[in-house]
Amino acid sequence: MAAARKMSIPMEEALIEVANQLNIEEVETLPVDEDHQLDSQCLDGHMGAIMLPCSSENSAMKFLINFRSLLRILLLGQGLSMLLCGTAISSQYLTDYFAVNTPMLQGFINYLLLFLVYTGMLMFRQGNDNLLQILKTKWWKYLLLGLIDVEANYLIVKAYQYTTLTSVQLLDCFVIPVVMFLSWFILRSRYKVIHFVAVCMCLLGVGIMVGADVLATNHQGLGNSKLLGDLLVLGGAVLYGISNVCEEFVVKNFSREEFLGMLGLFATFFSGIQLSILEHNAIANINWNWQVVLLFTAFAVCMFGWYSFLPVVIKLSNATSVNLAILTADLYSLFFGIFLFHYKFSALYILAFVIIMVGFILYNSTPTHTAEVQVQQQTVSSRFDNPVPVNVISTQEPTIYFTSRDYPVMTAMQL
């Protein structure tokens, strides 16, 4: 079902007005005939985008907008990496200089902040976005998600006691194929050859980084039980992958606040229980001073920022792209470690960083797409339960087109 109307306002104003009203984020260039019509095949895969007629000027506009979008994702992804780097540095300071090793306490503080900020926001919302309404319909789903996120963090941190930093860095990359696999079946994402090439490039960069780390730090031991540590990393990577894909689904179909609020609620509960069981003695032995408090605060701020901005970047791109972007977090930690912890510098770090960045840009240069499937019913409801069945033939939504008489601008809006 589609309807059309004419707009006789300048192109720039039309673009701004439509983009603001319809929350359109991308601009594509497609051929428009003399009647300002688009072939139906041209619209395939371009729902929700502003369509401009092909010309050298509009091609330049398309390139500029795509470049700005890529640059935005690149900068946001590296911002996430820097936040992760901040958590790593503050944790290492606590361990090396103050003998504080309380990962569950640090995680609990982060989840508590999420609970206070985002769960509090849900409490004051009205309608189906209210906390009680969400709990009535989806409480068990977010309960499982909270448990998965807590245990993913715990398994990765626990693995450092049994295996080497090198193994953790390598095996933690297993989250990328996990996310791609789950996205293929759950989110119905489809990838092109260039995406797999880009992922391989990023993993090559990680391999070079780890090799440089091995050459620069010969003092690393194998831990008490390397196999157990490696299994813990793989388990954590699988749980991270599940959490990331679920997060992408929620933030793209519901809201960032709902995901973070429900995660804060249940993750605070589970991490609090685990904290009281596993770390009560370690917490009692902490020698509190202003430096320890400052490091705990720095960790909490970085981790809270990571959780708060991760959904924003995922919504702009996807979970796979984000996991490729944050591969540089370990490199940033190594760079800062050269000055703070007297790590040995290696030129291979620079090479690894360049290769990861090239792979990341290559991955985001070509968008993924969603496979069309034949379905019997579609839920026209803002929640999982009480669906209203509607007959549809594909995953594409009904679309309204807007066309300008004087400036052939066509937009497509999903209902």
N, C-alpha and C positions, 0 to 999 in steps of 0.2 A: 504494500500500500504506500503510495507516494503522492505528494502534492507539490505544486510548484507555484512560486510567486515571483514577480519582477521587482528589482530594486534599481533605482536610478540615482544612486549616490556614487561618489568617486571611489575608485578601486581601493585606495588605502583605507578610507573610512569603512568601506564594506568589510574588508578583511578584519579590521580591528573590532568592529561591531559584532560580526558573526563569531569570531574567535572568542571574544569575551562572553557572549551569550551562550554559546554552545560548548565552551571549554575545549576547543579544538587545539591540538598541540602540534600537528604536522602540516606541512604544505607539500603537495605533490604537483607535478606538471603533467597534464594529459592533453592529447589532441582534442580540439573542439571544432566542429565543422561550421559552415557559414550560418547554420541555424542555431548555433550555440548548443548543439546536442552532443552527448557522449555515447559511444557504443556501450552496450551493457557489459561486454567483455572487458572494456577499459576500466570499469568500476570495480572489477573483482579484486578484492584485497585492499581497497582504498576507502572503505567505509570510515567515516569520521574524519576525513581530511578535506582541506580546501583544494579545489581543482582549478588550475589556471591553464589557459590555452598555451600551446607550445609556441615559443618565440625565443629569440636570443636573450631578450631582456628577462623574460620569465625563467628561462633556464639558468641565468645568472642568479636570479632570486632564489630559485630552488637550491642551487649549490650553496648559496650563502646561508640559507635557513638550515639545510642539512649539516653544514659545517658548524654552525652555532649550536645545533642540537648535540652533535658529536662532542664538541668542545665542552659543553655543559656536563654531559655524562662523564667525560674524562676527568674534569676538575672535581666533580662530586665524588667520583670513585676514589680519586687520590685523597680527597678529604677524609673519606672513610678509612683509608689505609693509614693516614696520619693519626686518626683517633685510636685505631688498633695499636699503632706504634706507641702511643702515649700510655695505653694500658700495660703494654709489655715492659716499658721502661720503668714505670712506677712500681710494678710488681717485682722487677728484678732488684730495684733499690731496696724494697722492703725485705727481700730475701737475703741479699748480699751484705747489707750494712746494718740491718736491724733484726735479722734472724726471725722475720715474720713470714710464715708460710700458711696463709689462711685463704685459699681461693674461694671456698664456699662463703666465707664472711664477705669477701669483696663482691661476689656475685649477688648475695642477699641484699646488700646495700643498693645495688643497681636495680634489682627487681622491686625493692621497696619504693624507690624513687618513681619507677614506672607506675606502681600502684597508686601512689599519692597524686601524681599528676594526671595520668590518663584514665585510670579507673575513676578518679574523682570527677573527671569531665563527663564520663558516661553516666554517673549518678544524677547529674543535673540536666541531662538531655531528655527530650520529650518523645513520645511515640515509640516506634520500633527500635530506635537507637538508644533507648534507655537501658541501663545496666540490667534491671530486673527482666525486661522483655528479652534481652539477649540470653540471659541465664535460663529462662524458661524454655527456649527453643534449641540452644546450642551449647549448653553448659558442659556436656561430656566431651564435646569435640575440642573445646578450648582447654579443658582439664588435661586431655592427652597431649595437646600441643605444649602446654606449660611444663608437663613432666618431661617431654622429649627435649625441650630447650635446656632445661636444668641439667639433665643427664648428659647431653652433648657437651656442654661446657665442662662438666665434672670429669668425663672420660678423657678429654684432651689434656686437661691440667694434670690428672692422675698419671697419664702416660709418661710425663717427664721424669717420674720417679723410677721408671723401669727401662726406658730406652733413651736413645740419644736425641739431641736437638735436630740432627740431620735427618733421622728417621721420621720425626714428627713433621718436619717441613715437607718431606717428600710424600709421606702417606696421607697427610692432611689434604693434599691436592685431589685425593680420591673423591672429595665432595663434588668436584666439577662433573665427572661422568655420572655420578648419582643424581645430581640436579638435572642434567640433560635427559637422563633416562626417565625420571619421574615426570619432567615437563612434557616429554613426548606422549606419555600415556594419560597423565592427569590433566594437564593444561592443553593437550593436543598441539603443542608447539612442533613446528617442522623446521628442520635446519637444512642449509645448503652446504655444498662442498667447502665453500670459503669459511664457514663457521667451524668446521672440523679442522681445517688447516690452521685457523687462528688459535684454536684451543691447543693444538699440538705445538705451536710456536710458544705460547705462554708456558706450557709444561717444560719445553726445552729451556726456557729462561730460568725456570725454577731449578732444573737439573744443573745448570751452570752455576747458579747461586749456591746450591748445596755443595757442589764440587769445590768452589772457592772457599766455602766455610770449612770443609774438611782439610784443605791445604793450609788454611790460615790458623786453624785451632787443632793442634795435634793432641791436646790434653783431654779430649772428651773420652769418657769411658763408655762401656757398653751397658752400664746399668746392671741391676740385679737379675732381671729376667727380660731380655730384649724381646723375645717372642710375645710375652704377655703385654709389654708396652706397645708393640706394633699392632696387636689385636685391639687394644684400647683405642688407639688412634683411628683405626679403620671403623670401629664401632661409633666413635664420636663423629667421624666424617659422614657416615650414613645418616645419623640422627640430625646432623646439621643440614644435610640435603633435604630431608623430609621437612624440617622446620622452614627452610628457605622457600620451598615450593608452596607450602601451605601459606606462608606469608605473602607470596606473590598473588595467590588466589584471593586472599582476603582483602588486600589493599587495592586490588584492581576491580573487585566486585562489591566491596562494602566500604570500609574506611580504614585509614591508618590509625585513627584513635581507637576504633573498636579492637583492632589486633593488639595494639600495645596495652590497652586497658585490660583486656582479658588475659593477656600474657602476664602482665604485672600482678593480677589477682591470684592466679593459680601458681605461677612460678614463685611468688613470695611464699606461698603456703608450703610448697614442696622443698624449696631451698632452706626455709626456716627449720623444717623437721630434720633435714639432712645435716644442717649446720649444728643443731643441738646434739646430734648423735656423734658426729665425726670430729668436730673441731672445738668442743667446749673446753678441753684442756689447753689447746694451743691459744685460744683467746684469753684464757685466764693468765697465761704466762707472758703476754705482750707487755713490754715496758713502754707505756704510753708517754709520748712527749709531743711537742709541737711539730717535729719533723715527721713522725709517724702519722699524725693526724693529717698533715699536709699531703703526704703521699697517698693516704686512703682517699682524701678528697679529690686529688688529681685523677686517681683511678676511677672513682665514681663519676666524675664529670665526663671523662673520655668515654667510658662505657655507656653512660646515659645518652651522650651525644651520638654514639654509634647506633644504639637501638632506635633512637628517635629519627635519625636521618636515613637509616637503611631502607625503610619502606618508601621514602621519597625517591631514592635512586632506583629501587626495584620497579616502582610504578612507571618511571620514565624509560626504563629499559627492560630487564628481566633478571631473574635470579642467577642465571649462568653468567651474564655480563658482569654482575656485581662480584661474583666469586673470582672472575678473571682479574677484575680491577684490584681487589685486595691482595692479590699475590705479591704486590710490591710492599706490603706492610712489613714483611720480614726483612726486606732490603733496607727500608727506612730504619728499622731497629738496628741493623748492622751498621749503617752509616752513623747513627747517633752513638752506637756502642764504641766506635773508634775513638770518640772524644770523651765519652763518659766512663766506659769500662775498659778502655785501652785494648780494643780489638785490633787485630792486624788488618791493614787495608789490602785489598786485592783489586786489580783492574778488572777482574772478571765480574765484580759486583756491578760495575758500570755497564758491561756488555749484557749481563742478565737483565738489568733494568730496561735497557733499550729494547731488547727482544720481547720482553713482556709487554711493554708499551705498544710496540708495533703490532703484536698479536691482538691486544685489546682493541686498538683502533681498527684493525682489519675485521674483527668480529662485529663491531658496531657499525661498520661502513655499509653493511647489507642487513636489512631487518629480517628477522624471522617472521613466519606467518603461521596462522592457525588453520589446521585441517578442517575442511567442511565434512560434516557427517550427517547422515539421514537420521532424523529423530522423530519420534511419535508425538511427544509432548514437550512443551517448553514452559518453565515456571515463570509467570508474570507476577512475581512477588519479591519483596525486598528481603525475604528471609528464606531459610531452608524448608520450613514446614508450611503446611496449609497451601499447597500449590494450586494455582488456577491453570488448568490445561488449555493450551492453545495450539492448533495445528500449524506446524511449520515444516519446511522441507530442508532447511539447512541451518547452520549456526549463525548466519548473517541476520542482523536485525532489520526490521523495516526502516526505510530511509526517506527523509524529506530533502528535496533538492532546492537550492536557491539560485536564481540566475539573474544577472544584471543585463538590461537591454543595451546600455551604452558601453559598459565594461563587462565583457563576457566572463564573469566570475561565477563558477558553479561550486556550491558547497554541498556536502553530504552529511546529514545528521542522523545518528542512530536514535530511534525512539526508545 
